């Protein structure tokens, strides 16, 4: 899989901001077909940092009601990447 297509976007939430400040962890939305090795390699190459650990989870889409019908949002895959001490991703620091 191409490195540019593995990582879709960085997730910025209260929980991810706290984890970034406390334990140098970054949250990403990734391609559902990507595995841990591909995710770690993509983060290292794109952001030029040292990755220690990668954890992934599948987030199920929520059910939404539109009048009588019930639909479902798309499911997606989330990765939590732990970086080595002293490394950081610059564009996420100002958020």
N, C-alpha and C positions, 0 to 999 in steps of 0.2 A: 504494500500500500504506500502511496506517495506521502511524504512527510507533511506537505502542505494541507492534505486532506484529513489527516488524523485528528488534529485539534481544530474544533469549530470555533470556540470562543472561551474566554476566561469568565468564570462566574464570580460576581461581586455581590455578596450578601453580608449580613451582619455576622453570620457564623464563619464564613470564609475569611472575612477581615480579621476576626479575632484569632482564628487559627494561623493566619499569616503572621500576625504580630507575636503570638506566643511560641509557636513551634515551627515556623518557616514552611508552612504547608500552603499549597496553591490548588485551587479547584478549577477544573476545566470541563467543558462539555466536549465529548469526543465522539468520533464515528463509532457506531455500534459494532462494527466488524473489527475494530482495532483491539489488539491484546496489550498486556502490560509492557512487554518488551518494545513494541512499536511506539507506545505512548511515551515511555522514558526516553527513547532515542530521539523522538520528535522534539520533546521539550529541551533536551540537551543541545540539539543542533539549532533550533530556532532561536532560543534565548541565550545560548552560550553559558550554561550553568551546569553544575554537577548534581545529578539526581541520585538520591539515596534509596528512596522507596516509592513504589506506585501501588495505589489501591484503587480498585474500580468497583462500581455498583451500577445496577440497572434501575432506573427510575421509571416506574409505571405511570402512564398517562392518566390524568384525573378524568372522571366521568363528569360531563357537563350536560345540563338540561336546557333545551331550547324549545319551550312550549311543551308539546306532547312528547316529542322525540328526545331520546337520550343519546348523546354522542360521546366520544372519548378523544381526548387529546393524544398526540403521539407520544409513545414511550421513547426514552433517550438514555444515554450512558454517561455517567459522571466519573471523573478520575480525580483522585486526591494525590498530588505529587509532593513528596517531601524533598527539599533541597538541602545540600550540605551547608554547614555553618559558614557564614560570610557571603553566601550567594543570595541574590535576589533578582526579581524581574522588575525592571525599572518602571515600565508604564503602569504597573499595578500599584505602585507605591503612593501615587498622588490621589488615589480613589478613597 
